Amino acid sequence: MYYRVIKAEMPVTAADQNALRETVRSILERVRLDGDEAVRSYSKKFDNFEPSSFLVSDEQASQAKDELPPAVIEELDYAIEAVSAFARAQKDSLHEFDKEIAPGIRMGHRIIPVASAGCYVPAGRYPCLTSAVMSVIPAKVAGVKRIIACSPPGRDGGINPGILYTMWKMGVNEIYCLGGAQAIGAMAYGTDTISHVDLIVGPGNQYVAEAKRQIFGTVGIDFLAGPSECLVLADDTGRADYIAADLLAQCEHDPNARGCLVTTSETLANETLAQIEVQLKQRTTEAVARASWENKGSVVVTDTIEDAARYANEYAPEHLEIHASAPRDVLPMLENYGSLFLGENTPEVYADKIAGPNHILPTGAAARYTGGLWVGMFLKVITHMEVDNEASVKLAKHTVVQSTYEGMDAHRTAAALRLSDLER
């Protein structure tokens, strides 16, 4: 083993995973079969919320601004523009093409937005005000024509005013005060009052993530974005107070959030553990953050920075911070992460709130095969091809040979017909 575990996280048991899958499966199946009746039943059961309609009117949404302090409105407007600017820059990097690839053979691709998208906006323990911005803005910039958003009710029986304001400000077509696996099911299968969408995006708790896993194929999804994760990679120059603060910032999201420190310094590892205990006692969110850290937190020591990077790649965290004397020297060693934060003065919390890069990111090691939510996830790259007569003869001959060998006689015939006509 190339690393030493100072503190290990508690693993999720197979029994817990099976129970979660079955609970979500039963919810989705009932929503698929019973539609609005099931949605209403689960909303009452889980959120004690049973409105006459889950659809939020434009008038209700527009009034949310009246409940917000001017400073919060200013910050949300800034976030909308910052995320929009980043998404526009991403879209500008994509290009269609149509060119002659070989004599007489033209090929190309077009970039087309999906027709409809559903954005899940979590608002359970805390109203993360910019979550709606992160999912809706890339869809808007991509050109999606119908964007709907689902967000669960708060204790007062409605969507948090800050979240609702951003939805209204961005021009979401349909806003539903609805959460949980039942919201994912409604967007995927459709009901009498909620038309289904083509793509569902957004983070959520373990039930939302599992629901997205199970409806994939019926509709598209971005990826599995479950409880938050942060891994800090540090050398002996790291500051224990900074690292502890950044890890606890993720831990307070959810009792199932994961925080990890991998460092080349055992001294720093022990100092960080001590700092976490000190800072936990100072946090108003201690109960949640402590449960997360005690159950899901981990600290690992390696001999070299290369081994620390290797560990980080295997962990494949949602958020990866580098606290090192030369953070950019570590960058080429890293491949698997949702979003990267270089240097001790670039904490992940900036991107969580307002900076511009999307904070909806893959968790559960999904960063091994995908990046975070971006404008391209709402776009389809679809190809086309056109050949002239001379090129058709050439392609037909190749197709006849291959199809004959494969025994695919109808394929052979489709090519041979063209070959016969064109060679006359």
N, C-alpha and C positions, 0 to 999 in steps of 0.2 A: 504494500500500500504506500502510495507516494504522499499521503497526507495524514495528519493526526487529528482526530476529532476531540475537541475540547468540550463541546456541547452538541448533542444530537437532537434532531426533531423527532417527535413521535410519529410513526408511520400510520397511514390510514389502513384500516383492516379491510379484508375482502368482504366481510359481513357488512361493514358500513357502506362500502361501495355498492354492493348488491341491493341493500335496502334503499339507497338513494335512487338507483336505476329503476327499481320497481315502483317506488312512490311517484316518480316523474312519469314513468310509462303509463300508469293508471290515470294520471291527470290529463296527459295528452290524448289518450284514447277516448276519454269521456268528452273532452273538448271537440275532438274530431267528429264524434258521433252526435253529440247533443248541442254543440255550438253555444249560443248565447246563454242557454239555461245552465250549462256547465260552468261557463265563465262567471256568471252571476253567483252561482253556488260557491265556487272556490274563493271568489272575492270576499264574500260574506264570511266564509270559514277562516281564511288566513289574514284578512285585513279588516274585518268587521266593517266592510264598506259595500253598500248595496244601493247605488244611486238609480235614479230613473233612467239615466243614460250615462255610459262611460265616456262618451264623446264630450270634450270640453269645447264650449262655443267660443267663437272668435271674440265675442264681447267679454266673456270671462277671462280669456287669455290676455286680452289687452289691458284689463284692469289690474293684472298682477303687478305692473310697474308701480302702481299707487302704493303698494305695500312694501316697497324697497327703499332703503336709504339712498340718497343721490350718489354716495361714494360707491355703493355696490353696483348701481346701474352703470356708472362710469367704468368700473372694472370689468363688468360683463361685456359692455360694448367694446372695450379694448381687446378682450379675449376673442370675441367674434372676429374682429379685424385681423388679429395676429394669426389665428388658425386659418382664416381665409387666405391670407397672404402666403402662408406656407403651402396650403393646398393648391393655390393657383400656380405657384412655382413648380410644384410636382407635376401638375397637368401640363405645363409648358414644356416639360422634359419629354413628353410622349409625342410621337409623330406617326401619322399614317403614311403609307407609301404605296405606289403602284409603278412597277418598273419591269423592264425586259430582263429576266433572270438569265435566259439563254435565247439564242436566235429563235424568234417566232413564239416565245413563251413569256407571257406577261403574268406576273403574280403580285399580290399586294395584300395589305390588310387595312381594315377600317376599325376605328375605335368608337364604339357605340355605348352609351350609358344603359344600364338596366332600366326597365320601365317603372319599377316601383321598389321602394326599399322601406323596411321597418326598422326603426332605431329604438333599441331598448335603453332606457335611461334609469339607472338604479337610483334609489333615494331612500334607502332603508335607515340605517343607523345615523348617517349624516347626509344632508343634501349636497352632494358634490355638484356645485352650480354649473361647472363647465362640461360635465359629461355629455349633455345634449349638444353642446357646441362641437365636441370632438367627433360625434357621429353624424350630425346633420350637415355641417359645413362641407365636408368632403363630398357628400352626396349632392349638395347644391352645386358645388363647383364642377362636379362631373356632368351635371345636366340631367339628373334624375327628375322625371316629370312629377311623380307622385311619391311624396315622402310622408310617412306616418311615424308617430312616436308614441310609445307606451311608457308610462312612469307610474309607480305605485303611489297610493294615497299616503299622506302623512297622518299624524295623530289628529289633525283637525279635519280630516276627511277630504283633502284635496291635494293637488300637486304643489310642492313647495313653490312659493311665488318667484324665487330667483330662477328656478328651472323653467317654470311656466313662462316667465318673461322672455328668456332666451329662445324658447320654442316659438313664441309669437314673433319676436324680433326677426328671427331667421326665416319666417314664412313657412313653417311646417304646415302641410296641407290638412292633416288630421291629427289631433292630439287626444289621446285616450288616457284617462286616469285608471290605469290597470297595470298590475305587476305580476311577478312570479312566472312559474312555468305555464300558467293559464294564459298569460299575455303572449308568450312565445307560441303556444298552440293556436291562439286566435289569429295571429299574424301569418302563421304557416298554412293553416287549413282554411281560414276564413269562417265567418259566421254570417247570420242574416244581417248583422249591423256593421261588421268589420270585414271588408274585402281583403283577401289574401295578398301577400306581396311576393316579389321574386327573390328578395335577398333580405336577411335579417342580420343586423350588426349590433354590437354593443356589449359591455361587460355586465356582470351580475353575480349573484351568489351561486353556491354550488347547485341549486335547483335550476336556476336559469341556464348555467353552463351545461348541465346535463340535458336540459330540454333542447338546447341548440344542437347538442350532439345527436339526439334522437330524431330531430326533424330534418337533419341534413340529408339532402337528396330530394325531399319533397320541395324544399326551397334551398337556396344557397345560404351559407353563413360566412362570416368573416373568418373566425377561428374560435377556439374555446378560450374565453377570457373570464376566468374564475377569480377566486380570492387573490388579492394583490401579493406581489413578491418583490423583494429588493435584495440584491447581493452586492456587498461592498468588497471590492478587491483592494487590499492595502499592503504597502511595504512598511518598514519601520518608521517612516516619516509621518504616518497617519496620525490624526488626532482622535483620541478615544471619545472625547465629548461630541465632536462632529459626527463620528460614525454611529455612536449610540443614538443621537438625535435623529439621524436619517433612518436608521433601522426601526425605531419606535414610530416614526411618521408613517411607515407602512403597516406596522403592527396594529395601530389604532383603527385601521380600516375595518378589520373583521377578526374575530377569534381564530379564523382559519387562515389568516394572512401569514406569509412566510418571510422571515428575515434571516439573512445569512452573512457572516463575515468570514472571508478567507484571506489569510494574511501570512506573510513570511516571518512575522514577529510574534512569538508566544507572549512576550511582555505586553504588546499592544492588545492581544487577544484577552488577556486577563484584565487589563485596564478597561477595556470596553465592556466586559461583563460587569465590572464594578460600576462603571458609569451608567449602564442600563438600569441597574438597581437604584442608583441615586435618582436618575431622571424619571423612572417610573413613579416614584413616590411624589414627584412634583407635577405630574400630569393629571388633568381633570378626567382624562380618558384612561386612567390606570387600569380599570377593571378589564376592559377589552384588550388593551395593549399587553397587559400582563398575561392574560390567557393565551394570546397569540404567541408571545415570546416563549413562554414556558412550554407550550405544546409544539410549536412550529419553528422556533428559533434554533439556529445552529451556528457554531463557531469552529472553524477548521484552520489548522496551521500547516504550511508547506515549507519546504527548505528553500525553494527558489520562486522567483516571480513567474517563471515559465510554468512551474507546476501549479501555481495559483491560477494562471490563465487556463490551464488544462482543466482544472476543477470547475472553473466558471463555465467553460464550454460544455461540460457534461451536465451541469446544473441547468443551463439554458434559462436564465432568469428573465422575468418580465422587465425589470429595471436593473441595470448594472452600473454601479458607480466605481470609478477608479480614484483611489486616494493614494497617490504615489509621487515620488519626487519628479518623475518624468512620465506623466500619464500617456502622452502620445507615443512613447516608446512601447507601451503595452498594447496599444490599439491594434497593431498588425497580428497579434497573437489571438485575438478574440473574434469569434465567428457566430456564436449563438447567444443572442439577446434580443429583447424587444426594442429597448431604447438604451442608449449609452450616454453616460454623464462623465465628462473628463475633468478631473481636478476637484479638490476639496471644496472649492467655491462654486461648484455647479451641482447643487443638490437636486435630487429627483423632484422634490416638491415644487420647484419652479415650473416644470413641464406638467405636473399634475394639475396646476391651477391655470396658468395663463401664458406661458412662454411662446407656444406656437406649434411645436411638434406634437403629434397626436398622442394622447395618453391612454388610448384604448389599444392594449398590447397583448400578445400571446402569453399565457401562463401554463403551468404544468408541463414544462419542457417543450411546448409547441414551438418555441423560438428555434428549435432545430430545423424546422421546415417552413416557417413563415415569418414575415415581419409584422409590424403593427398595422392598424387600420390606416388606409391612405386613399387618396382620390382614385387610384387605379383599381381598388376593389369594387368600385361601382361601375367600372367600365369593362366591356367585353371587347376583346381583340378578335375580330372575325376575318377570315381570309377569303380571297377570291383568286380566280385563275382564268386565263383566256389564251388559246393557242391558235395559230394560223394553220393553213392546210399542210404546209411542209413539215412543221413541227408535229402536227397530229400524226402524220405517217410514222415519224420516228418514235413517238410515244406509243403508238398502237403496236408496233413491232415488239417493243420491250414488254408491253402488257400481255400480248399473245403468248410470248415465251414463258413468262412468269405464271400466268394463269393456267397454261397447259400443264406445267410442272406441278402446280398445286392441285390440279383436278377441278378447278373452278370454271366450269364450262360456260356458264352464263357471262362471267367476266370476259372470258376469251372471245365469246361471240360479239359482245358489245364493242370490243376493240377491233375485231376482225371485220365487222361490217364497215367501219370507217376506213380501214386499210384497203378493203376491196374497192370501195367507191373512189377513194382518193388516188389509187394507183392505176385506174383505167386510162 
